[in-house]
Amino acid sequence: MIPFYKWLSTYEKIGNFKFDCPKIIAWGERCLQNVESVSKFVSDEKDVYELVKDYRKKFGLD
């Protein structure tokens, strides 16, 4: 589930809603801070957002 954690902010921006699950957010932050092998391989939130924007533009959703 941790790879999808970085997608949450993109879902919020694109979908215009608030993901209100503080325990999941706190768990994700702990995983990224405490486990180097996890944080090395998880995409940056900005990269994820740009990827989704490009796909939306490609498919005429924006």
TORMILO-932259 format. One record per atom (N, C-alpha, C, O): residue in one letter; chain; atom name; z, y, x. Coordinates in steps of 0.02 Angstrom, whole numbers, always signed. Each point is the difference from the previous one (the first is absolute). Example, Ala and Ser with C-alpha at 12.3 -4.5 7.8 and 13.67 -1.06 7.14 Angstrom:
<recs>
<rec><r>A</r><c>A</c><a>N</a><Z>+390</Z><Y>-284</Y><X>+660</X></rec>
<rec><r>A</r><c>A</c><a>CA</a><Z>+0</Z><Y>+59</Y><X>-45</X></rec>
<rec><r>A</r><c>A</c><a>C</a><Z>+0</Z><Y>+60</Y><X>+45</X></rec>
<rec><r>A</r><c>A</c><a>O</a><Z>+33</Z><Y>-1</Y><X>+52</X></rec>
<rec><r>S</r><c>A</c><a>N</a><Z>-69</Z><Y>+54</Y><X>-70</X></rec>
<rec><r>S</r><c>A</c><a>CA</a><Z>+3</Z><Y>+59</Y><X>+42</X></rec>
<rec><r>S</r><c>A</c><a>C</a><Z>+37</Z><Y>+55</Y><X>-39</X></rec>
<rec><r>S</r><c>A</c><a>O</a><Z>+8</Z><Y>+55</Y><X>+25</X></rec>
</recs>
This chain:
<recs>
<rec><r>M</r><c>A</c><a>N</a><Z>+0</Z><Y>-60</Y><X>+40</X></rec>
<rec><r>M</r><c>A</c><a>CA</a><Z>+0</Z><Y>+60</Y><X>-40</X></rec>
<rec><r>M</r><c>A</c><a>C</a><Z>+0</Z><Y>+63</Y><X>+43</X></rec>
<rec><r>M</r><c>A</c><a>O</a><Z>-21</Z><Y>+53</Y><X>-24</X></rec>
<rec><r>I</r><c>A</c><a>N</a><Z>+43</Z><Y>-57</Y><X>+84</X></rec>
<rec><r>I</r><c>A</c><a>CA</a><Z>+7</Z><Y>+61</Y><X>+41</X></rec>
<rec><r>I</r><c>A</c><a>C</a><Z>-68</Z><Y>+34</Y><X>+13</X></rec>
<rec><r>I</r><c>A</c><a>O</a><Z>-1</Z><Y>+61</Y><X>+5</X></rec>
<rec><r>P</r><c>A</c><a>N</a><Z>-55</Z><Y>-97</Y><X>+1</X></rec>
<rec><r>P</r><c>A</c><a>CA</a><Z>-63</Z><Y>+37</Y><X>+9</X></rec>
<rec><r>P</r><c>A</c><a>C</a><Z>-16</Z><Y>+46</Y><X>-59</X></rec>
<rec><r>P</r><c>A</c><a>O</a><Z>-31</Z><Y>+52</Y><X>+8</X></rec>
<rec><r>F</r><c>A</c><a>N</a><Z>+53</Z><Y>-71</Y><X>-68</X></rec>
<rec><r>F</r><c>A</c><a>CA</a><Z>-13</Z><Y>+41</Y><X>-59</X></rec>
<rec><r>F</r><c>A</c><a>C</a><Z>+47</Z><Y>+59</Y><X>-5</X></rec>
<rec><r>F</r><c>A</c><a>O</a><Z>-12</Z><Y>+47</Y><X>-37</X></rec>
<rec><r>Y</r><c>A</c><a>N</a><Z>+66</Z><Y>-49</Y><X>+75</X></rec>
<rec><r>Y</r><c>A</c><a>CA</a><Z>+49</Z><Y>+55</Y><X>-2</X></rec>
<rec><r>Y</r><c>A</c><a>C</a><Z>-34</Z><Y>+67</Y><X>+18</X></rec>
<rec><r>Y</r><c>A</c><a>O</a><Z>+13</Z><Y>+51</Y><X>-32</X></rec>
<rec><r>K</r><c>A</c><a>N</a><Z>-55</Z><Y>-52</Y><X>+82</X></rec>
<rec><r>K</r><c>A</c><a>CA</a><Z>-34</Z><Y>+62</Y><X>+22</X></rec>
<rec><r>K</r><c>A</c><a>C</a><Z>-51</Z><Y>+24</Y><X>-52</X></rec>
<rec><r>K</r><c>A</c><a>O</a><Z>-22</Z><Y>+57</Y><X>+4</X></rec>
<rec><r>W</r><c>A</c><a>N</a><Z>+3</Z><Y>-99</Y><X>-50</X></rec>
<rec><r>W</r><c>A</c><a>CA</a><Z>-47</Z><Y>+19</Y><X>-52</X></rec>
<rec><r>W</r><c>A</c><a>C</a><Z>+34</Z><Y>+37</Y><X>-58</X></rec>
<rec><r>W</r><c>A</c><a>O</a><Z>-34</Z><Y>+32</Y><X>-40</X></rec>
<rec><r>L</r><c>A</c><a>N</a><Z>+100</Z><Y>-36</Y><X>+35</X></rec>
<rec><r>L</r><c>A</c><a>CA</a><Z>+35</Z><Y>+29</Y><X>-57</X></rec>
<rec><r>L</r><c>A</c><a>C</a><Z>-13</Z><Y>+75</Y><X>-7</X></rec>
<rec><r>L</r><c>A</c><a>O</a><Z>-12</Z><Y>+24</Y><X>-56</X></rec>
<rec><r>S</r><c>A</c><a>N</a><Z>+13</Z><Y>+13</Y><X>+111</X></rec>
<rec><r>S</r><c>A</c><a>CA</a><Z>-12</Z><Y>+72</Y><X>-6</X></rec>
<rec><r>S</r><c>A</c><a>C</a><Z>-71</Z><Y>+15</Y><X>-23</X></rec>
<rec><r>S</r><c>A</c><a>O</a><Z>-12</Z><Y>+48</Y><X>-36</X></rec>
<rec><r>T</r><c>A</c><a>N</a><Z>-36</Z><Y>-90</Y><X>+57</X></rec>
<rec><r>T</r><c>A</c><a>CA</a><Z>-69</Z><Y>+9</Y><X>-23</X></rec>
<rec><r>T</r><c>A</c><a>C</a><Z>-5</Z><Y>-15</Y><X>-75</X></rec>
<rec><r>T</r><c>A</c><a>O</a><Z>-34</Z><Y>+37</Y><X>-36</X></rec>
<rec><r>Y</r><c>A</c><a>N</a><Z>+67</Z><Y>-90</Y><X>+13</X></rec>
<rec><r>Y</r><c>A</c><a>CA</a><Z>+0</Z><Y>-15</Y><X>-71</X></rec>
<rec><r>Y</r><c>A</c><a>C</a><Z>+29</Z><Y>+58</Y><X>-40</X></rec>
<rec><r>Y</r><c>A</c><a>O</a><Z>-24</Z><Y>+17</Y><X>-54</X></rec>
<rec><r>E</r><c>A</c><a>N</a><Z>+77</Z><Y>+13</Y><X>+81</X></rec>
<rec><r>E</r><c>A</c><a>CA</a><Z>+31</Z><Y>+56</Y><X>-35</X></rec>
<rec><r>E</r><c>A</c><a>C</a><Z>-47</Z><Y>+60</Y><X>-3</X></rec>
<rec><r>E</r><c>A</c><a>O</a><Z>-5</Z><Y>+33</Y><X>-52</X></rec>
<rec><r>K</r><c>A</c><a>N</a><Z>-28</Z><Y>-17</Y><X>+108</X></rec>
<rec><r>K</r><c>A</c><a>CA</a><Z>-45</Z><Y>+57</Y><X>+1</X></rec>
<rec><r>K</r><c>A</c><a>C</a><Z>-61</Z><Y>-10</Y><X>-44</X></rec>
<rec><r>K</r><c>A</c><a>O</a><Z>-18</Z><Y>+43</Y><X>-41</X></rec>
<rec><r>I</r><c>A</c><a>N</a><Z>-15</Z><Y>-100</Y><X>+48</X></rec>
<rec><r>I</r><c>A</c><a>CA</a><Z>-61</Z><Y>-14</Y><X>-37</X></rec>
<rec><r>I</r><c>A</c><a>C</a><Z>+15</Z><Y>-12</Y><X>-74</X></rec>
<rec><r>I</r><c>A</c><a>O</a><Z>-36</Z><Y>+25</Y><X>-44</X></rec>
<rec><r>G</r><c>A</c><a>N</a><Z>+89</Z><Y>-62</Y><X>+30</X></rec>
<rec><r>G</r><c>A</c><a>CA</a><Z>+17</Z><Y>-17</Y><X>-69</X></rec>
<rec><r>G</r><c>A</c><a>C</a><Z>+41</Z><Y>+52</Y><X>-36</X></rec>
<rec><r>G</r><c>A</c><a>O</a><Z>+12</Z><Y>-5</Y><X>-60</X></rec>
<rec><r>N</r><c>A</c><a>N</a><Z>+11</Z><Y>+56</Y><X>+98</X></rec>
<rec><r>N</r><c>A</c><a>CA</a><Z>+40</Z><Y>+54</Y><X>-29</X></rec>
<rec><r>N</r><c>A</c><a>C</a><Z>+62</Z><Y>-27</Y><X>-36</X></rec>
<rec><r>N</r><c>A</c><a>O</a><Z>+12</Z><Y>+17</Y><X>-58</X></rec>
<rec><r>F</r><c>A</c><a>N</a><Z>+27</Z><Y>-57</Y><X>+93</X></rec>
<rec><r>F</r><c>A</c><a>CA</a><Z>+63</Z><Y>-24</Y><X>-27</X></rec>
<rec><r>F</r><c>A</c><a>C</a><Z>+50</Z><Y>-7</Y><X>+57</X></rec>
<rec><r>F</r><c>A</c><a>O</a><Z>-18</Z><Y>+5</Y><X>+59</X></rec>
<rec><r>K</r><c>A</c><a>N</a><Z>+81</Z><Y>-16</Y><X>-76</X></rec>
<rec><r>K</r><c>A</c><a>CA</a><Z>+53</Z><Y>-6</Y><X>+49</X></rec>
<rec><r>K</r><c>A</c><a>C</a><Z>+25</Z><Y>-72</Y><X>+0</X></rec>
<rec><r>K</r><c>A</c><a>O</a><Z>+21</Z><Y>-26</Y><X>-52</X></rec>
<rec><r>F</r><c>A</c><a>N</a><Z>-22</Z><Y>-6</Y><X>+110</X></rec>
<rec><r>F</r><c>A</c><a>CA</a><Z>+25</Z><Y>-67</Y><X>+9</X></rec>
<rec><r>F</r><c>A</c><a>C</a><Z>+75</Z><Y>+6</Y><X>+11</X></rec>
<rec><r>F</r><c>A</c><a>O</a><Z>+23</Z><Y>+16</Y><X>+55</X></rec>
<rec><r>D</r><c>A</c><a>N</a><Z>+16</Z><Y>-27</Y><X>-108</X></rec>
<rec><r>D</r><c>A</c><a>CA</a><Z>+72</Z><Y>+12</Y><X>+2</X></rec>
<rec><r>D</r><c>A</c><a>C</a><Z>+39</Z><Y>-65</Y><X>+8</X></rec>
<rec><r>D</r><c>A</c><a>O</a><Z>+30</Z><Y>-25</Y><X>-48</X></rec>
<rec><r>C</r><c>A</c><a>N</a><Z>-32</Z><Y>-1</Y><X>+107</X></rec>
<rec><r>C</r><c>A</c><a>CA</a><Z>+37</Z><Y>-61</Y><X>+17</X></rec>
<rec><r>C</r><c>A</c><a>C</a><Z>+35</Z><Y>+11</Y><X>+67</X></rec>
<rec><r>C</r><c>A</c><a>O</a><Z>-25</Z><Y>-22</Y><X>+52</X></rec>
<rec><r>P</r><c>A</c><a>N</a><Z>+82</Z><Y>+56</Y><X>-52</X></rec>
<rec><r>P</r><c>A</c><a>CA</a><Z>+32</Z><Y>+19</Y><X>+63</X></rec>
<rec><r>P</r><c>A</c><a>C</a><Z>+19</Z><Y>-59</Y><X>+44</X></rec>
<rec><r>P</r><c>A</c><a>O</a><Z>+0</Z><Y>+7</Y><X>+62</X></rec>
<rec><r>K</r><c>A</c><a>N</a><Z>+17</Z><Y>-63</Y><X>-90</X></rec>
<rec><r>K</r><c>A</c><a>CA</a><Z>+19</Z><Y>-58</Y><X>+41</X></rec>
<rec><r>K</r><c>A</c><a>C</a><Z>-60</Z><Y>-27</Y><X>+39</X></rec>
<rec><r>K</r><c>A</c><a>O</a><Z>+7</Z><Y>-19</Y><X>+58</X></rec>
<rec><r>I</r><c>A</c><a>N</a><Z>-66</Z><Y>+18</Y><X>-90</X></rec>
<rec><r>I</r><c>A</c><a>CA</a><Z>-60</Z><Y>-24</Y><X>+35</X></rec>
<rec><r>I</r><c>A</c><a>C</a><Z>-20</Z><Y>+50</Y><X>+54</X></rec>
<rec><r>I</r><c>A</c><a>O</a><Z>-19</Z><Y>-20</Y><X>+55</X></rec>
<rec><r>I</r><c>A</c><a>N</a><Z>+24</Z><Y>+85</Y><X>-70</X></rec>
<rec><r>I</r><c>A</c><a>CA</a><Z>-16</Z><Y>+51</Y><X>+50</X></rec>
<rec><r>I</r><c>A</c><a>C</a><Z>+47</Z><Y>-5</Y><X>+60</X></rec>
<rec><r>I</r><c>A</c><a>O</a><Z>-22</Z><Y>+2</Y><X>+57</X></rec>
<rec><r>A</r><c>A</c><a>N</a><Z>+86</Z><Y>-10</Y><X>-70</X></rec>
<rec><r>A</r><c>A</c><a>CA</a><Z>+49</Z><Y>-5</Y><X>+54</X></rec>
<rec><r>A</r><c>A</c><a>C</a><Z>-13</Z><Y>-63</Y><X>+41</X></rec>
<rec><r>A</r><c>A</c><a>O</a><Z>+5</Z><Y>+2</Y><X>+62</X></rec>
<rec><r>W</r><c>A</c><a>N</a><Z>-21</Z><Y>-57</Y><X>-95</X></rec>
<rec><r>W</r><c>A</c><a>CA</a><Z>-15</Z><Y>-63</Y><X>+36</X></rec>
<rec><r>W</r><c>A</c><a>C</a><Z>-62</Z><Y>+9</Y><X>+45</X></rec>
<rec><r>W</r><c>A</c><a>O</a><Z>+1</Z><Y>-22</Y><X>+57</X></rec>
<rec><r>G</r><c>A</c><a>N</a><Z>-53</Z><Y>+54</Y><X>-84</X></rec>
<rec><r>G</r><c>A</c><a>CA</a><Z>-60</Z><Y>+11</Y><X>+40</X></rec>
<rec><r>G</r><c>A</c><a>C</a><Z>+14</Z><Y>+43</Y><X>+61</X></rec>
<rec><r>G</r><c>A</c><a>O</a><Z>-25</Z><Y>-15</Y><X>+55</X></rec>
<rec><r>E</r><c>A</c><a>N</a><Z>+64</Z><Y>+67</Y><X>-63</X></rec>
<rec><r>E</r><c>A</c><a>CA</a><Z>+17</Z><Y>+43</Y><X>+57</X></rec>
<rec><r>E</r><c>A</c><a>C</a><Z>+40</Z><Y>-38</Y><X>+52</X></rec>
<rec><r>E</r><c>A</c><a>O</a><Z>-12</Z><Y>+7</Y><X>+60</X></rec>
<rec><r>R</r><c>A</c><a>N</a><Z>+59</Z><Y>-48</Y><X>-82</X></rec>
<rec><r>R</r><c>A</c><a>CA</a><Z>+39</Z><Y>-41</Y><X>+48</X></rec>
<rec><r>R</r><c>A</c><a>C</a><Z>-45</Z><Y>-48</Y><X>+38</X></rec>
<rec><r>R</r><c>A</c><a>O</a><Z>+8</Z><Y>-8</Y><X>+60</X></rec>
<rec><r>C</r><c>A</c><a>N</a><Z>-54</Z><Y>-23</Y><X>-95</X></rec>
<rec><r>C</r><c>A</c><a>CA</a><Z>-46</Z><Y>-47</Y><X>+33</X></rec>
<rec><r>C</r><c>A</c><a>C</a><Z>-41</Z><Y>+35</Y><X>+54</X></rec>
<rec><r>C</r><c>A</c><a>O</a><Z>-9</Z><Y>-26</Y><X>+55</X></rec>
<rec><r>L</r><c>A</c><a>N</a><Z>-16</Z><Y>+85</Y><X>-70</X></rec>
<rec><r>L</r><c>A</c><a>CA</a><Z>-42</Z><Y>+37</Y><X>+47</X></rec>
<rec><r>L</r><c>A</c><a>C</a><Z>+40</Z><Y>+26</Y><X>+59</X></rec>
<rec><r>L</r><c>A</c><a>O</a><Z>-27</Z><Y>+5</Y><X>+56</X></rec>
<rec><r>Q</r><c>A</c><a>N</a><Z>+90</Z><Y>+11</Y><X>-66</X></rec>
<rec><r>Q</r><c>A</c><a>CA</a><Z>+41</Z><Y>+27</Y><X>+54</X></rec>
<rec><r>Q</r><c>A</c><a>C</a><Z>+27</Z><Y>-55</Y><X>+45</X></rec>
<rec><r>Q</r><c>A</c><a>O</a><Z>+5</Z><Y>+9</Y><X>+60</X></rec>
<rec><r>N</r><c>A</c><a>N</a><Z>+13</Z><Y>-66</Y><X>-89</X></rec>
<rec><r>N</r><c>A</c><a>CA</a><Z>+37</Z><Y>-51</Y><X>+37</X></rec>
<rec><r>N</r><c>A</c><a>C</a><Z>-41</Z><Y>-57</Y><X>+28</X></rec>
<rec><r>N</r><c>A</c><a>O</a><Z>+23</Z><Y>-36</Y><X>+44</X></rec>
<rec><r>V</r><c>A</c><a>N</a><Z>-83</Z><Y>+28</Y><X>-68</X></rec>
<rec><r>V</r><c>A</c><a>CA</a><Z>-41</Z><Y>-57</Y><X>+22</X></rec>
<rec><r>V</r><c>A</c><a>C</a><Z>-64</Z><Y>+27</Y><X>+32</X></rec>
<rec><r>V</r><c>A</c><a>O</a><Z>-46</Z><Y>+20</Y><X>-35</X></rec>
<rec><r>E</r><c>A</c><a>N</a><Z>+44</Z><Y>-20</Y><X>+101</X></rec>
<rec><r>E</r><c>A</c><a>CA</a><Z>-56</Z><Y>+28</Y><X>+37</X></rec>
<rec><r>E</r><c>A</c><a>C</a><Z>-65</Z><Y>-36</Y><X>-18</X></rec>
<rec><r>E</r><c>A</c><a>O</a><Z>-53</Z><Y>+32</Y><X>-6</X></rec>
<rec><r>S</r><c>A</c><a>N</a><Z>+56</Z><Y>-97</Y><X>-1</X></rec>
<rec><r>S</r><c>A</c><a>CA</a><Z>-62</Z><Y>-38</Y><X>-16</X></rec>
<rec><r>S</r><c>A</c><a>C</a><Z>-29</Z><Y>+20</Y><X>-67</X></rec>
<rec><r>S</r><c>A</c><a>O</a><Z>-60</Z><Y>-5</Y><X>-10</X></rec>
<rec><r>V</r><c>A</c><a>N</a><Z>+102</Z><Y>+27</Y><X>-36</X></rec>
<rec><r>V</r><c>A</c><a>CA</a><Z>-24</Z><Y>+22</Y><X>-65</X></rec>
<rec><r>V</r><c>A</c><a>C</a><Z>-31</Z><Y>+70</Y><X>+6</X></rec>
<rec><r>V</r><c>A</c><a>O</a><Z>-56</Z><Y>+11</Y><X>-22</X></rec>
<rec><r>S</r><c>A</c><a>N</a><Z>+92</Z><Y>+35</Y><X>+51</X></rec>
<rec><r>S</r><c>A</c><a>CA</a><Z>-24</Z><Y>+69</Y><X>+3</X></rec>
<rec><r>S</r><c>A</c><a>C</a><Z>-64</Z><Y>+7</Y><X>+41</X></rec>
<rec><r>S</r><c>A</c><a>O</a><Z>-38</Z><Y>+47</Y><X>-11</X></rec>
<rec><r>K</r><c>A</c><a>N</a><Z>+27</Z><Y>-91</Y><X>+59</X></rec>
<rec><r>K</r><c>A</c><a>CA</a><Z>-61</Z><Y>+3</Y><X>+41</X></rec>
<rec><r>K</r><c>A</c><a>C</a><Z>-63</Z><Y>-15</Y><X>-39</X></rec>
<rec><r>K</r><c>A</c><a>O</a><Z>-53</Z><Y>+28</Y><X>+14</X></rec>
<rec><r>F</r><c>A</c><a>N</a><Z>+58</Z><Y>-71</Y><X>-64</X></rec>
<rec><r>F</r><c>A</c><a>CA</a><Z>-59</Z><Y>-25</Y><X>-33</X></rec>
<rec><r>F</r><c>A</c><a>C</a><Z>-11</Z><Y>+27</Y><X>-71</X></rec>
<rec><r>F</r><c>A</c><a>O</a><Z>-46</Z><Y>-22</Y><X>-34</X></rec>
<rec><r>V</r><c>A</c><a>N</a><Z>+88</Z><Y>+67</Y><X>+12</X></rec>
<rec><r>V</r><c>A</c><a>CA</a><Z>-7</Z><Y>+28</Y><X>-67</X></rec>
<rec><r>V</r><c>A</c><a>C</a><Z>-39</Z><Y>+65</Y><X>+6</X></rec>
<rec><r>V</r><c>A</c><a>O</a><Z>+13</Z><Y>+41</Y><X>+44</X></rec>
<rec><r>S</r><c>A</c><a>N</a><Z>-62</Z><Y>-32</Y><X>-88</X></rec>
<rec><r>S</r><c>A</c><a>CA</a><Z>-43</Z><Y>+59</Y><X>+2</X></rec>
<rec><r>S</r><c>A</c><a>C</a><Z>+40</Z><Y>+64</Y><X>-13</X></rec>
<rec><r>S</r><c>A</c><a>O</a><Z>+52</Z><Y>-1</Y><X>-33</X></rec>
<rec><r>D</r><c>A</c><a>N</a><Z>-77</Z><Y>+56</Y><X>+60</X></rec>
<rec><r>D</r><c>A</c><a>CA</a><Z>+29</Z><Y>+65</Y><X>-11</X></rec>
<rec><r>D</r><c>A</c><a>C</a><Z>-16</Z><Y>+23</Y><X>-71</X></rec>
<rec><r>D</r><c>A</c><a>O</a><Z>-55</Z><Y>-14</Y><X>-25</X></rec>
<rec><r>E</r><c>A</c><a>N</a><Z>+101</Z><Y>+48</Y><X>-7</X></rec>
<rec><r>E</r><c>A</c><a>CA</a><Z>-10</Z><Y>+22</Y><X>-69</X></rec>
<rec><r>E</r><c>A</c><a>C</a><Z>-61</Z><Y>+46</Y><X>-7</X></rec>
<rec><r>E</r><c>A</c><a>O</a><Z>-36</Z><Y>-4</Y><X>-50</X></rec>
<rec><r>K</r><c>A</c><a>N</a><Z>+24</Z><Y>+46</Y><X>+99</X></rec>
<rec><r>K</r><c>A</c><a>CA</a><Z>-57</Z><Y>+46</Y><X>-3</X></rec>
<rec><r>K</r><c>A</c><a>C</a><Z>-65</Z><Y>-40</Y><X>+3</X></rec>
<rec><r>K</r><c>A</c><a>O</a><Z>-48</Z><Y>+17</Y><X>-35</X></rec>
<rec><r>D</r><c>A</c><a>N</a><Z>+45</Z><Y>-68</Y><X>+77</X></rec>
<rec><r>D</r><c>A</c><a>CA</a><Z>-60</Z><Y>-42</Y><X>+5</X></rec>
<rec><r>D</r><c>A</c><a>C</a><Z>-13</Z><Y>-36</Y><X>-66</X></rec>
<rec><r>D</r><c>A</c><a>O</a><Z>-58</Z><Y>-5</Y><X>-22</X></rec>
<rec><r>V</r><c>A</c><a>N</a><Z>+110</Z><Y>-20</Y><X>-9</X></rec>
<rec><r>V</r><c>A</c><a>CA</a><Z>-7</Z><Y>-35</Y><X>-64</X></rec>
<rec><r>V</r><c>A</c><a>C</a><Z>-27</Z><Y>+48</Y><X>-52</X></rec>
<rec><r>V</r><c>A</c><a>O</a><Z>-46</Z><Y>-17</Y><X>-38</X></rec>
<rec><r>Y</r><c>A</c><a>N</a><Z>+74</Z><Y>+77</Y><X>+35</X></rec>
<rec><r>Y</r><c>A</c><a>CA</a><Z>-22</Z><Y>+49</Y><X>-49</X></rec>
<rec><r>Y</r><c>A</c><a>C</a><Z>-73</Z><Y>+19</Y><X>+9</X></rec>
<rec><r>Y</r><c>A</c><a>O</a><Z>-38</Z><Y>+4</Y><X>-48</X></rec>
<rec><r>E</r><c>A</c><a>N</a><Z>+17</Z><Y>+7</Y><X>+110</X></rec>
<rec><r>E</r><c>A</c><a>CA</a><Z>-70</Z><Y>+16</Y><X>+14</X></rec>
<rec><r>E</r><c>A</c><a>C</a><Z>-46</Z><Y>-58</Y><X>-19</X></rec>
<rec><r>E</r><c>A</c><a>O</a><Z>-55</Z><Y>+12</Y><X>-26</X></rec>
<rec><r>L</r><c>A</c><a>N</a><Z>+75</Z><Y>-73</Y><X>+39</X></rec>
<rec><r>L</r><c>A</c><a>CA</a><Z>-39</Z><Y>-58</Y><X>-18</X></rec>
<rec><r>L</r><c>A</c><a>C</a><Z>-11</Z><Y>-3</Y><X>-76</X></rec>
<rec><r>L</r><c>A</c><a>O</a><Z>-56</Z><Y>-11</Y><X>-23</X></rec>
<rec><r>V</r><c>A</c><a>N</a><Z>+110</Z><Y>+21</Y><X>-14</X></rec>
<rec><r>V</r><c>A</c><a>CA</a><Z>-5</Z><Y>-2</Y><X>-73</X></rec>
<rec><r>V</r><c>A</c><a>C</a><Z>-43</Z><Y>+57</Y><X>-26</X></rec>
<rec><r>V</r><c>A</c><a>O</a><Z>-40</Z><Y>-10</Y><X>-46</X></rec>
<rec><r>K</r><c>A</c><a>N</a><Z>+48</Z><Y>+70</Y><X>+75</X></rec>
<rec><r>K</r><c>A</c><a>CA</a><Z>-43</Z><Y>+56</Y><X>-20</X></rec>
<rec><r>K</r><c>A</c><a>C</a><Z>-74</Z><Y>-16</Y><X>+12</X></rec>
<rec><r>K</r><c>A</c><a>O</a><Z>-42</Z><Y>+15</Y><X>-43</X></rec>
<rec><r>D</r><c>A</c><a>N</a><Z>+26</Z><Y>-45</Y><X>+100</X></rec>
<rec><r>D</r><c>A</c><a>CA</a><Z>-69</Z><Y>-18</Y><X>+15</X></rec>
<rec><r>D</r><c>A</c><a>C</a><Z>-27</Z><Y>-51</Y><X>-50</X></rec>
<rec><r>D</r><c>A</c><a>O</a><Z>-57</Z><Y>+7</Y><X>-23</X></rec>
<rec><r>Y</r><c>A</c><a>N</a><Z>+97</Z><Y>-57</Y><X>+7</X></rec>
<rec><r>Y</r><c>A</c><a>CA</a><Z>-22</Z><Y>-50</Y><X>-49</X></rec>
<rec><r>Y</r><c>A</c><a>C</a><Z>-10</Z><Y>+32</Y><X>-69</X></rec>
<rec><r>Y</r><c>A</c><a>O</a><Z>-49</Z><Y>-15</Y><X>-35</X></rec>
<rec><r>R</r><c>A</c><a>N</a><Z>+94</Z><Y>+59</Y><X>+15</X></rec>
<rec><r>R</r><c>A</c><a>CA</a><Z>-7</Z><Y>+32</Y><X>-65</X></rec>
<rec><r>R</r><c>A</c><a>C</a><Z>-63</Z><Y>+43</Y><X>-3</X></rec>
<rec><r>R</r><c>A</c><a>O</a><Z>-35</Z><Y>+2</Y><X>-50</X></rec>
<rec><r>K</r><c>A</c><a>N</a><Z>+21</Z><Y>+32</Y><X>+105</X></rec>
<rec><r>K</r><c>A</c><a>CA</a><Z>-61</Z><Y>+41</Y><X>+3</X></rec>
<rec><r>K</r><c>A</c><a>C</a><Z>-62</Z><Y>-45</Y><X>-3</X></rec>
<rec><r>K</r><c>A</c><a>O</a><Z>-49</Z><Y>+16</Y><X>-34</X></rec>
<rec><r>K</r><c>A</c><a>N</a><Z>+51</Z><Y>-72</Y><X>+71</X></rec>
<rec><r>K</r><c>A</c><a>CA</a><Z>-57</Z><Y>-46</Y><X>+3</X></rec>
<rec><r>K</r><c>A</c><a>C</a><Z>-16</Z><Y>-28</Y><X>-69</X></rec>
<rec><r>K</r><c>A</c><a>O</a><Z>-59</Z><Y>-9</Y><X>-17</X></rec>
<rec><r>F</r><c>A</c><a>N</a><Z>+111</Z><Y>-5</Y><X>-23</X></rec>
<rec><r>F</r><c>A</c><a>CA</a><Z>-11</Z><Y>-29</Y><X>-65</X></rec>
<rec><r>F</r><c>A</c><a>C</a><Z>+0</Z><Y>+50</Y><X>-57</X></rec>
<rec><r>F</r><c>A</c><a>O</a><Z>+1</Z><Y>-18</Y><X>-58</X></rec>
<rec><r>G</r><c>A</c><a>N</a><Z>-3</Z><Y>+83</Y><X>+76</X></rec>
<rec><r>G</r><c>A</c><a>CA</a><Z>-6</Z><Y>+53</Y><X>-50</X></rec>
<rec><r>G</r><c>A</c><a>C</a><Z>+61</Z><Y>+10</Y><X>-43</X></rec>
<rec><r>G</r><c>A</c><a>O</a><Z>-6</Z><Y>+21</Y><X>-57</X></rec>
<rec><r>L</r><c>A</c><a>N</a><Z>+65</Z><Y>-36</Y><X>+83</X></rec>
<rec><r>L</r><c>A</c><a>CA</a><Z>+61</Z><Y>+9</Y><X>-38</X></rec>
<rec><r>L</r><c>A</c><a>C</a><Z>+33</Z><Y>+67</Y><X>+9</X></rec>
<rec><r>L</r><c>A</c><a>O</a><Z>+47</Z><Y>+17</Y><X>-36</X></rec>
<rec><r>D</r><c>A</c><a>N</a><Z>-71</Z><Y>+22</Y><X>+83</X></rec>
<rec><r>D</r><c>A</c><a>CA</a><Z>+26</Z><Y>+68</Y><X>+11</X></rec>
<rec><r>D</r><c>A</c><a>C</a><Z>-54</Z><Y>+51</Y><X>-14</X></rec>
<rec><r>D</r><c>A</c><a>O</a><Z>+12</Z><Y>+60</Y><X>+6</X></rec>
</recs>
